[in-house]
Amino acid sequence: MSLLAGKTGIVFGVANKRSIAWAIAQAWHQAGAKLAFTYQGERLKENVEELVSAFGADTLLLPCDVTRDEDIRRVFAAAGDKFGTLHLLLHSVAFAPREALEGSFLNTSRDAFKTAHDVSAYSLVALAREAAPLMTAGGSMLAMSYYGAEKVVPHYNVMGVAKASLEASTRYLAYDLGPKKIRVNCISAGPVNTLAARGISGFNAMLKHYETHAPLQRSCTTDELGATGTFLASDGAAAITGQVLYVDGGYQIMGM
């Protein structure tokens, strides 16, 4: 029996076929879930449309700027009309101005700090608030994080601070939503060659560092992230909430 048969979900953060969000969405779909998708801006619409067309012509696809509450309300109203009950939510959304990912964290502007936290962390709270009333049978919310939330990673800068906020938000949401049988967790993925990752200075050196220092001598693949995302969405993870699960070749355990 498929792990997610009969489940419905909504995916935020697909940009292209290399996106972690897309890998998890494919895994959820293969496990039996019916999904809706959002996209950020007209620039990404065509890419996402082409990808989700493989899921069927009636797949719900909506624009959503996660910094706009009215967009978020409209998306979940449409998801409610489509599915009635929602079981799964994937938050794979992060952004900081390019200049904030270069140079010194000390020079982070107030506007860049606000933007990074609004898009990358507060958006999970905003999405959870609208999703929860649709999760009448319980559910699983999943967000994507990175080791830079815990330790300093050069050039990750304000994004690391925003990811730390995301992880803390996950714990508080898990506490609030636990009585409703809604679980909230993070996957902390090792470096993966995505559109977002290529915006980080020194990304290739980061991959080589994992090959040298991680116990498995590598980071992870998008297929592995999809498998982990499916586990956390399934009943097999029914007692797991408020956690950050590292999928990084074991790099996080190393002291030196």
N, C-alpha and C positions, 0 to 999 in steps of 0.2 A: 504494500500500500504506500502511496506517495506521502512523504512527510508532511506536506502542506496542502493536501487535498481538501477542498472546501474553504480554504482561506482566501481572503481578499486583502490587497495591500496597495499602498501608494508609495512611489519612489521619487525622491527629490535629489537631483544632482547629476543626472546623466548629461554628459557633454558630447561624448563620442564613443566609439567602440572600445577604446582603451580605458574608459572610466571604471573605477571601482564600483560605482553605482550600477553600471551596466552589467558587470560580472555578477554582482549579487542578484540583480533583477533576473538575469538569465537562470541562475541557479534556483531562485524562488519559483520561477515559471516552470522549470523542468520538474520541480518537486510538487507541482500541482496547483500553485497559487494563481489567482486571477489578479492582474495588476493594472493600476492607473499610473500615469507619469506626468511630470511637469517639466518645463524647460525655462531657462532664464534668457529672455530677450529673443528678438527675431533672428539674431545672428546664429543662434544654436537650433532654431526651430527645425530647419530642414534636416540637419544631422539626426536629431532625435526622432523626427517623424519617420525617417527611413529605417531606423533601427527598430522602433516599436511596431512597424507595419508587419513584422514577422510574427507578432503576437495576435494578429487578427485585425480586420478593418474596423471593428467596433471598440478597439482599445481607447480608453479615455486618455487624452493628451491635452494638457492645459498650460498656458503661460502662468508663471508665478515669480514675482519678485518677493523674496522672503523678508525684505525690509518693509513691506507694505501689508498691514493687517487686512486690508480689504481684499487683496489678492488671495491671501491665505484663507479667509472666510469663504470666498467664492470657490476655491478649489475643493474644500471639504464639503461644501454644500453640494457640489457636483458629484463628488465621490459618494456622498450619502444617497443621492438620487440614483446613482448607478448600482451601488452594491447593497445599500441598506445598512449592513453591518461591516465594519472594518476590523481587520485582525493584525495587520502588519504596517509598519511605517519605517522607511529608510531615509535617514538624514545624512546626505553625503555632500554637504554644502560648506564651502569655506572661501574666504577672499580677504586679501589685504592689498593695499596699493603697492605696486612694484617697488617704489622708492623706500617703502617700509621694510622690504626684505633685502635691502642692500645696506652696507655700511654698519653703523653702530645702532644697537637697540636704544641707547641713550638719546638718540636724535629722533626717535619716533614722535611724530606730530600728534597733537590731540585729535585731529580729525581722523588720522590713520588708525589710531587706537580705537576710537569709537566705531569706525567702519568695520574693522576686523572683528570686534566683539559682537556687533549687531548681526553681521552676516554669518559668522562662524559659530557663535555660541547662543545668543539670545534667540535666534531663529528656531533652535530646537524647542525652546520653551513655548514659543508662539505656535509652532506646529503641533506640539503635544496638547496644548490647551484646546485646539480645535478638533484634534483626532480623538481625544479621550471619550467624548460623548457618543462617538460612533462605535467604540470598542465595548459594546454592551456584553460581550461574552469573554471579555479579557483580551489581551493582545500583547504584542512584542514591538517595542520601539528600539531602533538600532541607529547609532551614530558612529561616524568614522573619526578616529583620533590618530595621534602620532606621538612617538617617544619625546618629541620636542616639548610636549606638555609637562614632562616630568624632569628632564635634564636639558641643559643648554646645548642646542645644536646651532653652530655658526650659520648665519644668514637666515635662520628661521624666524628669529626676532619676535615681533609682535604676534605672529601666528602661533608661536609656542605658548604665549601667554593666553591667547584666545582659546587654544585647545585645552589648556588647563581649566579655563572657565567652563568649557564644554563638558569636560569630565566631571567637574563639581556639580554642574547643572544636572547631569545624568543621575548622580546620587540623590539629589534633592527631589528630582522628578520620580525616581524609583520609590522614594519614601511616600510622596503624596499619592502616587497612583497604585501602589501595592494593594490597598484594600479593594480596588476595582479589578484585581487580577491582571493588571497591565504591568509588564516588565520593561525596564529601560536599561540598555547596556551599550557599551562602546567596544568597537574593535580598534585596537591600536595597531595599524598595519606598518610593516617595514617599508622601505622605499620601493615604489613601483613606478614604472615608466608611464606616467599619465600626463595629461595636458597641464594639470596643476603642478605636478612635481617638476616639470621642465622649467617652470618659472622660478625655481629655487637655485640660486648660484651654487655651483659646486656639486650638483646632483650626481654626476657620474662618479666623482670621487667618493660620495656617500655610498654608492652601490659597492664599489671596490672595498671600502672600509668594512662593510658587512661580510663580504667574502673572506676577509682576513680575520675578523674578530667574532662573528656569530658562531655558536656551537655547530650549526648545520652548514656553515661556510657559505651562506647565501641569505637573501632576504625572504621574499615570498612571491607567489604568483597571484594573478587575479582569480584564477580558478580556485586556489586555496582559500582566498578571501570569500568567494562565493559559497564554498562548502561550509566555512565557519558561520557565515551569515545565515545559511539555511539551518544549521544546528541551533543557533540562538533564537531563530524564529519558530522552531519546532517545539513540540511537547517534551522532547528530550531535555530541554533547558528550562523546564517549568519552574524550577526552584532557583534559577539564576537571575538576579536583578541587581542593578546598581554597580555592576562590575566593568572593569576595563580588561578585555581579553587581548593579550599580545600575540600577534601572528607575524613573527619577525625573524624566524630562524633561531630563536632563542637569544637574540642580541640583548634583550632587556635584563637578563639575569647576570650579565657580565659586569664585574667591577673594574677590570682593566684588561 
